[in-house]
Amino acid sequence: MPIVTRPDFLPGLPKWSRKTLFALALFGICFAFAFPVLWLILTSLRPESGVYYVHRGTEFTLASFAEVLTDDRIVSAFLNSALISTLATIFSLLVTVSSGYMLSRFTGPASRIWFGTIYVFRCIPYISWVLPLYFVTQSWGLYDTYTGLLLPHVAVHICFFSWLMKGFFDGIDPSMEYAAMIDGCTRWGAFIRVAIPSALPAISALAVLCWLFTWNEFLFALILTGNRVPMITVVMAQFVTEMGLRWNLMAATAVMALVPAFLVALFGQKYVIRGLRI
Amino acid sequence: MFGEQQRFMLFLIAPAALLMLLFQVLPIVIGANASFRDWALYNPKKIWVGFSHYYAVLSDPAFLYTVLPNTFLFMILSVAGALVAGLALALLLNRPFRGQKLVQTILLVPLMVAPVVAAIMIRWMFNDQFGIVNTVLEAIGLEGQPWLVQRWSAFGIILLTDIWLWTPWFTLLLLAGLQSLPKEPFEAAAIDGTTTWRVFRFLTLPMLRPVIVVCVVIRAIDAFRTFDIVWTLTGGGPGRSTELFSLYAYVHAFLNLDLGRGSAAAIIGGLIILVIGVVLYRLVDRIAKA
């Protein structure tokens, strides 16, 4: 028998009412967290004429989705966002895993300076460097191109993810790497063949987070892209102002923007939780 | 020139450092330069004007009496709200019950929702004519409100959206923290018959403090630069009453086309948060060492 019995929820009440109250509380919390999304999905399924009375109608249709999918701008925005998110994830991992490893395995001035730099840049608000980045990308001919959006996204992830990666590597015992080096492995060999495989759960967690952050990002896409590379978040925000009254189309687009993120998170959830626990 | 170890360290951080140099350091330098010039999109001469943009921003009543108080109020309330809700949910999920996995998945939903999408959902729910919130209020005999065109209700909704979005982040990290706490102190407290509140107050909270502090610091810094939900929910309106710092810089640079003044505002905000960030970091360091 375990020594610790969990403290009861609201002690003093009879057991059955405690259980009911607990279930009700749980239901209320889940409802509060899920309701906006459910409401959005419901709205997206209503026909144009019924969208203003979402709660009353019984008529459902997929017409809004079909209409949204005929809009070239929205379709290309989806493809662009998916492409940029995937590429940004790959490049960010390539860059931050090694930087986090350096922070974790070495102490001394170089490591401290690098950590300080990362922390300072993490604090600087996005607007302070994305705003002038608008001129930089324009003068380099990168404005409104894939590269011009991808590289700033990779750059913004460096600070936070190096920091997280450092924490993950801190939780992994380095003695395996020392053993490998004694057996004749180079430092690179120890890093690539020993440290990276044991950090794989954490790296997958980072990949999921990175993909979601990029997919959801708005400010960069707003400032660094124009008509050639529309991104889904920007297209949706424009929707609100330009087509504010057609809420069914708005909701259908938003629901479609949720789907990839849900899939990534659903399959990635266990990696995220496991990765954060190391 | 360098030893083998130094070269290894350098190569590990070189790609990251290069990217940061090109896409963060360089733009900041260019932005600083722009903030001292009369740099407007329609006026390419870029005349040096010294500190006059800084003076203009710092003497702008909209910046001093609306934007700055809004930003700080938003930062404090959003972090406090998400911390309290996140901690409560983490404590809830830390006890076993039937359906625990399902509840956990539902609670993580907002983490996957793009802030822009969240803002769209909330904007639709709080729509003054057709939104579900007003419909429900009217059904139970209360008067519907034009939520997003009144200053404080609009501000409250922005705040609520932000707390909804970020509570799961706190829950996830605090739950991970809770589950890695040692069991023995809790067993000792159980044997002594300590009350639930005292266990929380004198055991859980102090042991969880390092995790809490790190979460708060990260979140506070991020809350300071919030842009997307405000932009999509109210656009800073009604009037400019819900404008936050990032929005102020953006509006001046890209809507008023005054890049010099926008850059100056961005740099002032950057300096403010840098000071806060360094102070908070000292705090983390002290708590981690204590």
Interface residues (C-beta under 8 A of the other chain):
Chain A: I3 V4 T5 R6 P7 D8 P11 F22 L26 I29 C30 A32 F33 A34 P36 V37 W39 L40 T43 V51 Y52 Y53 V54 H55 L94 V95 T96 S98 S99 Y101 M102 F106 A110 S111 W114 T117 Y119 V120 F121 R122 C123 I124 P125 Y126 I127 S128 W129 V130 L131 P132 L133 F135 V136 L151 P152 V154 A155 V156 I158 C159 F160 S162 R187 W188 F191 L212 W215 N216 F218 L219 L222 I223 T233 M236 A237 F239 V240 T241 W247 M250 A251 A254 A257 L258 A261 F262 V264 A265 L266 Q269 V272 I273 L276 R277
Chain B: E4 Q5 Q6 F8 M9 F11 L12 I13 P15 A16 A17 L19 M20 L22 F23 Q24 L26 P27 I28 I30 G31 A34 L89 L92 R95 P96 F97 G99 V103 T105 I106 L107 L108 V109 P110 L111 M112 V113 A114 P115 V116 V117 A118 I120 M121 I122 R123 W124 M125 N127 Q129 F130 I132 T135 W164 P168 L172 L173 A176 Q179 S180 K183 F186 E187 A190 I191 T196 V199 I218 I221 F224 R225 F227 D228 W231 T232 G235 F245 S246 A249 Y250 A253 F254 L259 G262 S263 A266 I267 G269 G270 I273 L274 I276 G277 V278 Y281
